[in-house]
Amino acid sequence: MKSPLLTLPGAVPAEGVDEGVAAHYGDLFREQRALADGTGFVDLSHRGVVTVTGDDRLAWLHLLLTQHVSDLPAGQATEALILSANGHIEHALYLVDDGETVWAHVEPGTQEALIAYLESMKFFYKVEVENRTADIAVVHLPAGSIAEVPQGVAVRETPYGRDLFLPRADLETYAGQAGPPAGILAYEALRVEQHRPRLGFETDHRTIPHELGWIGSAVHLQKGCYRGQETVARVQNLGKPPRRLVFLHLDGSEVHLPVAGTELRLADDGPDGRKIGFITTSVRHHELGPVALALVKRNVALDAPLVAGDTAAAQEVVVEP
């Protein structure tokens, strides 16, 4: 979905997974500062939107998701995962129930696979699953924003801000009222600062929830009956995950950021040292400078200096070893 807001002054299109919205509108750090101050908005209209309706919607989703949603109060935001039979992360859903409908936004391009799985699990439950990406756009208002929310729009209220499920036809009009636009790069910089993982960025084909700190926020440990639950319980009760998410402060004298996938090594081992992890997301932050999220082996010492390619990196604990 190509956003009509790409016609706004200064808009530079994003690439890769985030293609379809603006990477920035001409001033990355100004846009970051605006979001941090609670002003402006972010166009996330490229994200997939899925709804679930019907009397059994919450009880049914409770059986499929890692989160406890059977008694989810109307208006309370939550997030949840869908795991493989082996406990690996397949989908991440950011959802809210408005009393009649569960609204969820998901990573761009993942909605069809998610819907196919949900449809295969309907059985006799009174639920209807619908792809609303074509007519609903996600808009993010940062924490502290006083921008008006249109009446009748579903809203996810979180500590990081509000996600609006806005009719796509109203997107341009709302953008004219919501304050200065900020691009996806500004949004990503704050996400990295907040240590929040993202599907397809911090995850690969073998990622389990414990590695990313998704236990609690997206995985409820006092419920079962979902695919992959055995792996979650086994790691929680009997062991530790093989990898852990870390926050990295990168050498600010380097011109180029190490890209996602850049190998991490122990600085003391030199350029031929063994790989102990890799960069998942790297950004330039308006206050912290160049920073990144990365996955490293669990047994890497917490105070060990690292090297990302040729860039020195100091780690900050996100997930305890």
N, C-alpha and C positions, 0 to 999 in steps of 0.2 A: 504494500500500500504506500503510494507516494503522497506525502503530506502536502496540502495546499499552502502550508506555512513556509515551504521552501522558497516562496516568492517574496518573503519579507526581506527588507533591506539587510544586506550583509550576510545572508544565509549561505553557509557552505555545506553541501550535502555530506552526510556521514557515509562511511563505507562498511563493507562486510555485513555482519549480522544486523547492524543498526541502519543499514541502507533504507532510505525512505523518509528520514527526518533529518534535521540539521545537526551537524557536528558542533557548529558554533555559529554565532551571528557577528563575528568580527573581533571579539575581545574576550578570549577565554577566561582570563582572570577576573575581569569585571563581572562576567556572568556567574562565576563561582561565588564571588563576594556577595552578589545580589541574593543568590539562593541561601547562602549562609546567614544573611541578614533577614531572611523571611520574605523576600520580595521576588516578583516575577513568577514564571511558570516554565515547565519543561514539556515539550511536545513528545509524548510517547505513543503517538497514534500508529506506529508500526507494530506495536505489540499485539499478540493475539488476544481476543476476548471470547470467552466461553460462558454460557449461562446454563444453569440447571434449575428447572421448575418442577412442580409436582409435590404432592403431600409427603412423599417419602424422601425428598431430596437430601435432607441432612442425615437421616438414618442410613441411607444408601451410601452417601459419600463417606460416612464414618467407617464403613467397612473397607473402603478402598484407599483412603488417605492415611498418612502417618500422623495426622493431627486429630485431636479429639473435637469433633464438630457436631455430634448428635444433639447437643444442647446449646449450640452456638447462639447467643443472643442476637437479635436483629440489630444491625449497625456496628457490631464488633468485628474489627478486622482481624484476620489471622493469615498464616501462610502454611502450606502443606506440601508434601512430596508424594510422588508415586515411585515406588522402588521396583526393581526386578525381583525375580524369585531369589536371587543371590544377595539381595540387599543393596544393589547398586542404584544410584539415583538416575531416574529416567525423565521425570517431569517435576517442575516446581510451579506451584499455583499460589497466587496472591489474591485472596478472596474475601468476600463479605456477603452476608445474607441480609436482604432488606425486608424480610418478613414474608416475601412471596417468591423471591428469586435469589439464587446464589450467583453472584457475579465474580468472575475470576479473570485476571489477566496473566498471560504466560509469555514465554520468550517468543520473539518473532519466528514464524514458520513452524512452531511446534504444535499449534492448535489442532491441526488435522489428525496427527498421530494420537494426540491426547483424546480427541473425540472418538476416534476409532476404538481405542481401548475402553473408554467409558461405555460406548454403545455395546460392546461385546459383553459387558458385565451387568446389563440392565435386568435380565431375567424377568421376574414377575413384579418388579418394583414400579411404583407409579412415579415415574420421572421422565422428563424430556430434556435432552441435551441439544444445545444449539450453538452454532458458530456465529457470533455476532460481530466478527472483525470488520466486515464490510460496512456496517452501519453505526458502530460504536468506536469512539476514539478515546484512548486513555490520556489524561492530562495530569501532570503532577504539580501540586502546589507545595512549596517547602514549609517546613515547620515554622510557625509564627506568622504565616501569611494571613492577611485580612481580606484577601480577594473574595468576592462574593461567589457562592456556589449556586448555580441555577436550580430552581425548584424542581423536584422530581428526579434529580440525578443521583444515582447510587454513588456513595463515597466510602473509600477505605481510609479511616483515620488512624495513623500510626505515629510513633515518636519522631519519625523522619519527615512527616508531612502528610498530605492528603492526596490520594489517587482518585480522580473523577472519571466516571464512565459516561462520557459526554456524547450525545448524538453527533456523528461525524459531520452532518450537515451544519451544525452550529459551531464547528471548530474555529473558523476564521472570525466569526463575530465575537466569540468568547476571547480569542487571542487579543482582540482590540481593547478588551476591558480588563484583562488579568495582569497587566503590567508588562515590564520588559521580558522578552523571551530569553531563555537560556538553552544552550544546546546540550546534546547528549554527553559531550565531553565534560562539561561542568557537572552534570548529574553524576557521571562515573567517578569524577575526582572525589566528590563527597561520599559516594558509596565506598570507595577504597578507604578513605579516612575513617569511615564508620565500621570497617572490617566486615562488610556484608558480602557474602558470596553470591555469585550469579551463575546460574546453570549455563553450561557451555563455555564459561570462562574459568571459573575455579573448579569445574568438574571435568572428568574424562570418563571413559567407559567403565572404570573400576572404582569410582569415588563412592564412598559410603558416608552417611550423614555425620558421623562422629569426627571425621577428618576436618570438616568445615565449621564445626561449632553450631550445626543446625539442630542439635538436640535441645529441646525446650521451645525454641521459637517456631520450629516447623515439625518437630517429632515429639509426640507425647509418649512418655515412657510407661504410663499406667494404662495403656490400652493395647490390645492385640488385634487379631483378626484382619490384618492387612498383609499383602504380599511383601515378603522381605523382612517381616517382623522378627523372624528367628535370628537373622544376622544382627539386627539392632540389639536384641536382648543378649545375645552371646557376647558381643563386644562390650556392652555396658556392664555385664556381670562377671565376665571371665577374662577379659583381656583389654588390649589397647589397640587403636587403629594404627595401621602401618605408616600413615603419613599425618601431618598436621599443617593447618593453615598458619602462616606467619605474615606479619606486616613488615615491610622493608623500607628503611630510609636509604636512598641511593645517593651515590656521590654526585653532588650538584655541579661539579666541574665538567662533567661529560656533556657533550652537545646532544647526543642521541640517547633516547631512553631504550633500555633493553626490552625487546618486544616479547609478547606472550610466547612461551615455549623456550625462552632462553635458559640454558642450563645453569644451575647453581653449583658451585663448588666451595669447599672450605678454603679460605684465603691462605691458610698455612700450607696447603697442599700444592699450591702453585697451579700454573695453567694446565698441567697434565693430571690434576687430581681427579678423583672419581666424582661422578655426578651424584649429588645428594638431594636434588630437587629441581624445580623449574619455576620461572615467572608465570603467573596466570593473568594478571592485569597490571599494567604500569601506567602512571598518570603524572602530570605536573600539577601540583597543588598550589593554590594561591598563597598559602602560609608555610606549608611544610616543605615545599620544593618537590623534587622528583621522589615519588614513593611508589610502592607496588604491593600487591598481594602475591603470595607464592605458596606452593606446597613443598614441604621438605620431609625427609625421613624423620620418623618420630624420635629417634635417638640422637639427632643432631643437638649438640650442647646449646643451651639457651643463649649463652654469651659468645658463641663462636662467630668471628667475623667471616662474612661470606663474600663471594665474587659472583656477579651475574654477568656471564660473558667476560668482558674486561672492566666491568663497573663494580666498584666496591659497594658492599651492602651491609647494613647493620640491622639485625632482626629485632622485632618486638613481638612478644608472645600474644597470639590470638587464641589458639587451642593449646591447652596444657599437654605436655608429653605424658 
